[in-house]
Amino acid sequence: MISSNPPASLPEAAVRGRVGRFFSSALDHLEEWLIASLIAVATAIVFVAVVHRYGTGLSIDFAKWLEAHGAAAAAPPFRAIFGWLSARDLSWAQELCIYLFIWMAKFGAAYGVRTGIHVGVDVLVMRMEPAKAKKVILFGLLAGAFFTATIVNFGLHFVAGVWNSGSRSNDLEAPMWFVYLAIPLGSGLMCFRFLQVAWHFWRTGGLPRHDSAHVEGVDESQAQAEAVPPPVQADAPARGAPGKGRISSWALIALPFALLAFGLMGKYGIVHLGGGLRSFIVFALLISLMLTGMPISIALGLTVLSFMFMLSDVSLDSVAMKLFTGIENFEIMAIPFFILAGNFLTHGGVARRMINFATSMVGHWHGGLGLSAVLACALFAAVSGSSPATVVAIGSVLMPAMVAQGYPPRFGAGVVTTSGALGILIPPSIAMVLFSVSTNTSVGKLFIAGIVPGVVLATMLGITTWYRAWRFGYPRMERSSWSARVRAGRESMWGLLLIVIVIGGIYTGIFTPTEAAAVSAVYAFLIAVFVYKDLRLADVPRVLLTSANMSAMLLYIITNAVLFSFLMTSEQIPQAMAAWMVDRGLGAVGFLLVVNVMLLLAGNVMEPSSIILIMAPILFPVAVQLGIDPIHFGILMTVNMEVGMCHPPVGLNLYVASGIAKMGITELTVAVWPWLLTMLVFLGLITYVPEISLFLPRLLGM
């Protein structure tokens, strides 16, 4: 059963009575089964479509080749295969996959409320006394229930309109009312989950606890339970000074209402709201809602709905349409596929074999195990696309080994925490897919552009590691024989081949990025279960569920970020910003400096996916108007996200590494500084030497 080991869930005490417990248990199982099945079926559909496309052509080509070379007797089976494949039309596969993921996103978002995976900016809430913070947390939960209930209302009216129109989809010819039904049903379940969590929190003070390392697909034996949780848990806020918690809690709750009142005054003509004030209200309302700690996706949605109601004439039906079409994009589907592939690889023993290969190659140098960590992180990054997964997969093996070999704990923790950030720079990269979705930039170009910067950063981190090991006399290992290196390389070959499949397939045009992601997920499943045999078939549902959970959270943020981008476009805010900067003579150099400062500051309170989805649609048009290459700008934002993952207060890599090293966040922050400074130097190079990012795409004619 999928639910035999869920990431986290509400205790049964949240539901009273036998009937209530039965209903809750049945709903939980249905929810888990549905989203895990949807991601599995969608992956299989895309993989079969790719096999069908190439199988059709290859079978007839091979039959003709046999006939041309005197082996006509062997050709009929391949002609039969061609005939069987060509008789089957799979043009509907892409459309069905999109619809399956939309349903997964809507229902998975509800599951995310139950498991506590939705990310929020609760830095202020965490510093309040528990009794004072409780008000703010309840406000955020009830705001989520209000938003999702509003979407249910919009969704039902929208579905009714589609029902009356009788429209059908292009390829499947499915009734669109059924497809759009995911909006009210998923939002209704999400509203129920918000109310369920709020009721349980009000009675017990407990919230669903989400372990980021676990959701990345890592067993708790690898990421210890005593890890300091990332600041998305608000059930145990720190104590503040007496009296301040009360002021802060009521201020945080009152601020959004004050802004709404100001907007209503503008709507009824009491005050005049010019373009600048309208833009100010948009951003102030978004920031004020996020500071309450509510999920960022909910803050985005409430900002858009509030502004549309108060200060805009845009039809609310168009808002309902955006809730669906916001993720009706085949390229977005690459995100769940890459997450699924990374989780299969994390469980499947690929990381351990890559570590053995890296150690055999560089273990005899100064700081050999540290250099092995850098190289292994770079290799695993090239197949996973996730920084936290890279930190856990590599760190859970090498960090204890370094301590056993006599390295200071801080050294190993610093190396792995920062080197793990390569997971979002070296392709495939989920962060790059998010940037592509937000700006309509080519995913393939971004992936190719990330190769050289990834190698350069890995080299710089390796040099920093070698220098510190040489300076302090840290141990080195014996040189491995060439036969040992060949053996380690052969054992890790199956994992390394995934790099060729993804990057080679995209560059040669064999796959689209989404198809490459789906093929990599199936390939990762096969090598984890049937080649390396480190993952049991019984564990596959759990990997599917954790992957769907993370994917749905990101897709729900994307949905509401598309709404926010729609608002930005309708108000022409990016265009106004660009005109303002050009009028004041702020060129590309100054703009890039401002962008770096903004992104580094945002990294103090938000996680990378939210920053990209909110900031990219705003900054990208300005960058283009100033003549900055879109691919260069995408790599720049990705590197900023890398830095943000390695420093407090919300650097996810820190919290994952903290659990493995059993080291406090303050001590770990000190440990990463030498490598973090190296990353900041690299950020400066990437910012003002665009050739580092653009060299390879230009060389390949992209």
Beta strands, then each sheet from edge to edge (+ up, - down):
end
